[in-house]
Amino acid sequence: MKPGVHYMLARFWLMLGLKRPAMTSFEDVLRLDPGHAGAAGALGYLRAESGDSSGAMDLFRAVLRVQPRDAAMLFNLGYLLQKENRHEEALSVLKESVAINPALDRSWFGIGLSCVAMDRRAESIPAFERAAELQPMNPHALYELGIQHHALGQHDQVHKIIFRLSQFDPKVTAQLQRATGINPGRAAA
């Protein structure tokens, strides 16, 4: 069979929710056409989902050799590097991602997380701010932004974030209040 037929079969298996046969079909595509970025990317997602981070990263890198300016694929690679606590590498990859696509909010969020993991909190703030600017109702970016401002002693900023969060996510608002000890009715500590 031709690579295109295997690829369509793999997509069909995915549509049916049958991931193992889909993986086999994507592998068949790559045996016949090692440069097939679509198959490599899809197989990478499936490998990552099944816990094979190393195999997924190899596949994402294969896609990037063919499509070096694929910001979403760079994010995927950065995300997996973060999961393996390889934050310096993740930060580099994620910064490359936003250089290509500055509107990729999840890459900005990842940049912030890697900065925090490397105890570079002040550097994380602009990244979380950008993620929250791109997705104004992203409670996770606002929560992290609040935590970092709190860690840096910028409690007036935490109050502003708590107010903003309270407009659309009471659960995350309460989590941030508990984590920081800051409540809207109280003066900043």
C-alpha positions in Angstrom: 0.0 0.0 0.0 1.0 3.6 -0.6 1.8 5.9 2.3 -1.4 8.0 1.6 -3.5 4.9 2.0 -1.9 4.0 5.4 -2.3 7.6 6.5 -6.0 7.6 5.7 -6.4 4.3 7.5 -4.6 5.7 10.5 -7.0 8.7 10.6 -9.9 6.2 10.2 -8.7 4.2 13.3 -8.4 7.5 15.2 -11.9 8.5 14.3 -13.1 5.2 15.7 -11.0 5.8 18.9 -8.7 2.8 18.1 -5.3 4.2 19.0 -3.1 1.1 18.8 -4.1 0.3 15.1 -3.7 4.0 14.3 -0.2 4.0 15.7 0.6 0.9 13.6 -0.7 2.6 10.5 1.2 5.8 11.2 4.3 3.6 11.6 3.6 2.0 8.2 3.4 5.5 6.7 6.8 6.4 8.2 8.4 3.2 7.0 7.4 4.1 3.4 7.9 7.8 3.7 10.2 8.8 6.6 9.7 12.5 5.9 5.9 12.4 6.3 5.4 15.2 8.8 1.7 14.6 9.3 2.3 10.9 10.3 5.2 11.8 12.5 3.3 14.5 14.3 0.2 12.3 14.9 2.3 9.3 16.0 4.2 11.7 18.3 1.0 12.8 20.0 -0.1 9.2 20.4 3.3 8.2 21.9 3.2 11.1 24.3 -0.3 10.2 25.3 0.8 6.6 26.0 3.7 7.8 28.2 6.5 7.4 25.6 8.0 10.9 25.9 11.3 9.9 24.4 9.7 8.4 21.3 7.3 11.3 21.0 10.2 13.9 21.2 12.1 12.0 18.5 9.0 12.2 16.3 8.4 15.9 17.0 12.1 16.6 16.2 11.6 14.7 12.9 8.6 17.0 12.1 10.8 20.0 12.9 13.5 18.9 10.5 10.9 19.0 7.7 8.9 22.0 9.1 11.4 24.0 11.2 8.9 26.9 11.7 6.1 24.8 13.1 5.4 26.7 16.3 2.8 24.2 17.6 5.3 21.4 17.2 7.9 23.4 19.0 5.4 23.8 21.9 4.8 20.1 21.9 8.5 19.4 22.2 9.0 22.1 24.9 6.1 20.6 26.9 7.6 17.2 26.9 11.0 18.6 27.8 9.3 20.3 30.8 7.7 17.0 31.9 11.2 15.6 32.0 12.5 18.6 34.1 14.7 19.7 31.2 13.7 23.3 31.8 16.7 25.1 30.2 16.0 23.1 26.9 12.3 23.6 27.2 12.7 27.4 27.7 14.9 27.6 24.6 12.4 25.6 22.5 9.4 27.5 23.8 11.0 30.9 23.1 11.7 29.7 19.6 8.0 28.9 19.3 6.8 32.4 20.3 9.4 33.9 18.1 7.6 32.2 15.2 4.0 32.7 16.6 3.8 35.3 19.3 0.1 34.5 19.7 0.7 31.0 21.0 -0.5 31.5 24.5 0.4 28.0 25.7 4.0 28.6 24.8 4.0 31.7 26.8 2.5 29.8 29.7 5.2 27.1 29.3 7.9 29.8 29.3 6.6 31.0 32.6 6.5 27.5 34.1 10.1 26.8 33.1 11.2 30.1 34.5 9.5 29.2 37.8 11.1 25.7 37.9 14.5 27.3 37.5 13.7 29.8 40.3 13.6 32.8 37.9 10.3 34.1 39.1 10.8 37.7 37.9 11.3 36.4 34.4 8.1 34.3 34.6 5.9 37.3 35.1 6.0 38.8 31.6 5.4 35.3 30.2 2.4 34.7 32.4 1.1 38.2 31.6 1.4 37.6 27.9 -0.5 34.2 28.2 -3.2 36.0 30.2 -3.4 38.8 27.7 -3.8 36.3 24.8 -6.4 34.3 26.8 -8.0 36.8 29.2 -10.1 34.1 30.8 -7.3 31.6 31.4 -7.5 31.0 35.1 -4.2 29.0 35.2 -2.1 31.8 33.8 -3.7 34.3 36.2 -3.2 31.9 39.1 0.5 31.4 38.3 0.9 35.2 37.8 -0.7 35.8 41.2 1.6 33.2 42.9 4.7 34.7 41.3 3.7 38.3 42.3 3.1 37.0 45.9 6.5 35.3 46.0 8.1 38.6 45.0 6.2 40.5 47.6 4.0 42.4 45.1 0.7 42.0 47.0 -1.1 44.9 45.3 -0.7 42.9 42.1 -2.1 39.8 43.7 -5.2 41.8 44.8 -5.8 42.9 41.2 -5.4 39.4 40.0 -7.8 38.0 42.6 -10.4 40.6 41.6 -10.0 39.8 37.9 -10.3 36.0 38.6 -13.3 36.6 40.8 -15.1 37.9 37.7 -15.2 34.5 36.0 -13.6 31.7 38.1 -14.6 31.5 41.8 -12.8 28.2 42.3 -9.4 29.3 41.1 -10.0 32.6 42.9 -10.4 30.7 46.2 -7.3 28.6 45.5 -5.2 31.8 44.9 -6.6 33.3 48.1 -5.7 30.2 50.1 -2.3 30.0 48.6 -1.4 33.6 49.2 -3.4 34.3 52.3 -4.7 37.4 50.5 -8.4 38.1 50.6 -10.1 41.0 48.8 -11.5 42.5 52.1 -8.1 42.6 53.8 -5.3 45.0 53.2 -2.3 43.6 51.4 0.3 42.0 53.7 
